[in-house]
């Protein structure tokens, strides 16, 4: 299993647009073979940070999902929410493997 962690810097004045964007990506990840673990939104402290975590069974499965970017109309529409609203100022993706209680 591979887990993608996306660290976002968001516009705090555009939380509603970011939540709309997030809801679409949760749906799309789950629809295309992944498991979305949710978006983690600002609560206390920095108001411009958000995280997303989602997993795929393998990096190859993640790559299949990534091939839909810029091609699939639903992916394009989801990105349009981000691009037109300006809710995301910057993001960085990293990949991790989970170590779960059952692994220890």
Secondary structure as GFF3:
##gff-version 3
##sequence-region A 1 104
A	DSSP	beta_strand	2	10	.	.	.	ID=ss1
A	DSSP	three_ten_helix	12	14	.	.	.	ID=ss2
A	DSSP	alpha_helix	15	31	.	.	.	ID=ss3
A	DSSP	beta_strand	35	40	.	.	.	ID=ss4
A	DSSP	beta_strand	49	56	.	.	.	ID=ss5
A	DSSP	alpha_helix	59	66	.	.	.	ID=ss6
A	DSSP	alpha_helix	73	85	.	.	.	ID=ss7
A	DSSP	beta_strand	88	96	.	.	.	ID=ss8
A	DSSP	three_ten_helix	101	103	.	.	.	ID=ss9
###
